[in-house]
């Protein structure tokens, strides 16, 4: 049973040591050009980089005065390509492009949006109008408002003069003719015309669990910008910036611009090299028109006074959200109408924020009207930066940071707790994938990140610990999960933002205490209903198997799997389990006995073609628990036989039912677009009970309670909706018996056979393919039940077999034996190095000498992490699906926010050259990339799965994405060892 959603192609890797005066409906951010599916809250901040030649797109017939303005402005406007490297606060890792403009040419300062400058780690470059490119990094991103400032080195721009655009917030007025100049819809430069229609629109709402601006007015216009225009200047005809493009409505030609009053103030501090003071009382205000505030009890006399001193005013600021435990929480209430601060009457956000920003750490006198009564309070202004996270923790494959004011304000919760920014690894908790706040770990409270770190440092690796948590979307419901502390696959380090360098500095928090020695535990099995009869004892041989997969390899789409296994030998500790549960050797396996004892296991055998693996555990750890070896039945299953299905259902509860075998026939599991393990060349058992499709794993037993087959789940194709299809089928236990015998003897099975996938061919088809009557008779004699032969559907690339056998050959006999049953082609230890095969090819019968192939039973043994891409040798599924093997450097996955994602490396590619040097093996690749400096471009030639070549330039980001590898090493506890490649 799956216990987590599918991983996408861009899952994070383990090796990262690795928008009115009136109330309006929520607005939608602009859909980015690259979004295949845009949720109602998607913002114009995440378009993909474009390929091809960028060119300027001008609005036709610009008036002459506008033409001059634009020609001057374009030398100040840049296209920004950037990545947020890690999940942080409300944003996940991603890669995009946007716009910005120079506001200080001498100091090299560029103004853009906060959601471009990123709350989390940022890597990016700015491309000027003449296509000169410079690195940029954030020196300021506002805690609340949607603006940030990037820095670049002006000396790096050598071929054009760089001008700056003056900020002129006072020029903005209704009816102003404007131009939005920027990187619209991925174009290098676009110019869109419009007119400002409003100055007092409340900040747009972009959805939950994402960034939202507040406590500011927005300007509104009809300009029809789209993804990539974020950060564009809104220009007046004088060539001055009157606003900053920020977002837009998806269903209307309406755009929202951030006014520049607070931006201009922040810029002065940054230019002076000083911190930008920002104050808060942790209260969100909204501008409400007079007709609304009257209903809140606003006195007519007060309204008359306000209208007298401010003749153009049409409304007041009203407290919308007062954050619990904040400075104002003991004084203000939602619905309070703000009158004045320090005696200054105010109806605008600019004056409100001016006073707060100038009063950090000081007391202010706040006067409000509540239900027609004036009230006055003295409130201490808090430093806004102190409740804005500037660090995150990498732990157990997840990313954690302190709960931010941004989230606390959205959901009216206190600014405390540890927020799971990236729910992965050991912190992929039950329930929704987003919004979790951890309140304690191993019974120790975690009010902040420091407390969490102190508690986690004391927890040994692989320790099972309780974690209390709740969703910020539902603070009323607390949950607890028992998780396994994971310190051996991923790092345990703290990242802290450094605005001087633009990087986030990492601090390793030390190694984990070693795992505690495991002690034997004895438990008893639950008494089952007598209706199960003799099969009830088989539940003493069933064990729950869960696997945590730290990194995506071999195209497998999950990070955790759970199902049932069957104890084959209780004395030696052998368990057979489906390869949909244990797909490869990399990962942590836990076995649960009698719903009471959890012990580790390790994979010792992976069948290369059949859908099962063998896992080993230490039998001493289950004490005197009556775990039994499953008895095997000598009776082979056939169509129409009565059989008992003994299994765990989708809730992992034991179920049993007597049913009938409806068919036993060779089946073909469909291919997936991403090559991944797929069982081939097997007879599948189907049952006459709907219960079978609710059970992912179990056994088929005879009336005496002896095992005749395994009931397994098979991973199939991926649907157009992105879901992975699973099939539930049975196989005979005879496929497992020879493997078990060899393991009991202390050896490792060395399997040989024909490296082909076959599909049945009936006699009616075979005759038209040229099969003679003589062979038809021989087939009928060889198999009284099934008159069939087998056609080679595919040969396995890079195998000895494929040099002789070809696709669409019909196999007639092997070593003189007519082949009419698929099990006669199963790989095992009985095959010689060569076999005589009679085939039918192009209506011609011929005898050929075919070399057999020795099959590996471990899978991928080395995984290389480079520029955020996961590389390893092509696994068997690739060899089965590809007719060409350009190299042995296969791209299995990539991580969002990484250079590989930003510059176009995609899964299922091969890498064939680095900086012009051909590479074939992983060693060749390492030799070429070893010693390359951070920030340099690497020319990488790739070939797609459809054999289309492409040359990419990948800019290294070794600070966040160091080159390293993990290799199979049985001396390590995890079975794998990590090496850093300098």
Buried (B, 14 or more C-beta within 10 A) or exposed (E): BBBBEBBEBBBBBBBBBBBBBBEEEEBBBBBBBBBEEBEEBBBBBBBBBBEEEBEEEEEEEBEEEBEEBBEEBBBBBBBBBBBBBBBBBBBBBBBBBBBBBBBBBEBBBBBBBBBBBBBBBBBBBBBBBEEBBBBBBBBBBBBBBBBBBBBBEBEEBEEEEBBBBEBBBEBBEEEBEBBBBBBBBBBBBBBBBBEBBBBBBBBBBBBBBBBBBBBBBBBBBBBBBBBBBBBBBBBBBEBBBBBBBBBBBBEEEBBBBBBBBBBBBBBEBBBEEEEBBBBBBBBBBBBBBBEBBEEBEBBEEBBEEBEEEEEEBBBBBBBBBBBEEBBBBEBBEEBBBBBBBBEEBBBBBBBBBBBBBBBBEEEBEBBBBBEEEEBEBEBBBBBBBEBBBBBBBBBBBBBBBBBBBBBBBBBBBBBBBBBBBBBBBBBBBEBEEBBBBBBBBBEBBBBBBBBBBEBBEEBEBBBEBEBBBBBBBEEEEEBEBEBBBBBBBBBBBBBEBEBEEBBBEBEEBEEBBEBEEEEBBEBEBEEBEEEBBEBBBBBBBBBBBBBBBBBBBBBBBBBBBBBBBBBBBBEBBBBBBBBBBBBBBBBBBBBBBBEBBBBBBBBBBBBBBBBBBBBBBEBEBBBEBBBBBBBBBEEEBEEEBEBBBBBBBEEBEBBBBBBEBBEBBBBBBEBBEBBBBBBBBBBBBBBEBEBBEBBBBBBBBBBEBBBBBBBBBBBBBBEEEEEBEBBBBBBBBBBBEBBBEBBEEEEEBEBBBBBBBBBBBEBEBBEEBBBBEEBBEBBEEBBEEBBBBBBBBBBBBBBBBBEBBBEEBBBBBBEEEBBBBBBBBBBBBEBEEEBEBBBBBEEEBEEBEBBBBBBBBBBBBBBBBBBBBBBBBBBBBBBBBBEEBBBBBBBBBBBBBBBBBBBBBBBBBBBBBBBEEEBBEBEBBBEBBEEBEEEEBBEBBBBBBEEEEBEBEBBBBBBBBBBBBBEBBEEEEBBBEBEEBE
